[in-house]
Amino acid sequence: MELIYTGKTKNVFKLDNGNYLLKFKDDCTGKDGVFDPGMNEVGLTIEGVGRVNLRMTEYYFEKINAAGIPTHFVSANLDDVTMEVKPAKVFGKGLEVICRHKAVGSFIRRYGDYIAEGADLPAYVEMTFKDDAKGDPLVTKDGLIVLGVMTAEQYDAIKELTQKITQIVADDMKAKGLDLYDIKFEFGYDADGKVMLIDEIASGNMRVYKDGKYIDPMTLSELFFA
């Protein structure tokens, strides 16, 4: 296998069949040895966290594929902590898509003058450029189109898929006695420009509460598979 990319939490290899292999690491984002999924740098290593992230990712990608939603997921190997995926191009230099059911986190920091913390949101979708130096700036639909990052049709497809996928995760969490407040995804597209869900769906990509109290990602993973 040819190593083509070394990431903070995953390495990417090219396979002979044209697909790619993601190797999940035990490295976590954070600062000063404290785990923080919102940080843009590796801050610590937690033994087994790569496997836990892959396990949840496999679980949800299989659910999403079964719902007929296009993803890059092919298969996962928990023993090797790897996931085989179909090739996909990212939008621009990388784009994150957030869906919010509650007004918390950066949303309330930006708009707290207009809405109460924890207020319900109607599966509100926003997009940010993956740019550590600029603090992952927000970008509008018109901005994405003007900059040539995506077409209006691709934006609409991403928004619709994001809301559908978020509802799948939220309903599943609710069945486990957990409340999904917001979640972050990444999307790409195939050679024909068709949008698909890519990357991972792990506890570090979502904000979940139980009985009104925030559940940190490591505890969430333990509760999820208890």
Secondary structure, DSSP 8 states (H G I E B T S, - for coil): -EEEEE-SSEEEEE-TTS-EEEEE-SEEEEETTEE-TT-SSEEEE-TTHHHHHHHHHHHHHHHHHHTT--BSEEEEETTTTEEEE---EESTT-EEEEEEEE--THHHHHHTTTS-TT-EEEEEEEEEE--GGGT--EE-HHHHHHTTS--HHHHHHHHHHHHHHHHHHHHHHHHTT-EEEEEEEEEEE-TT--EEEES---GGGEEEEETTEEE-HHHHHHHHT-
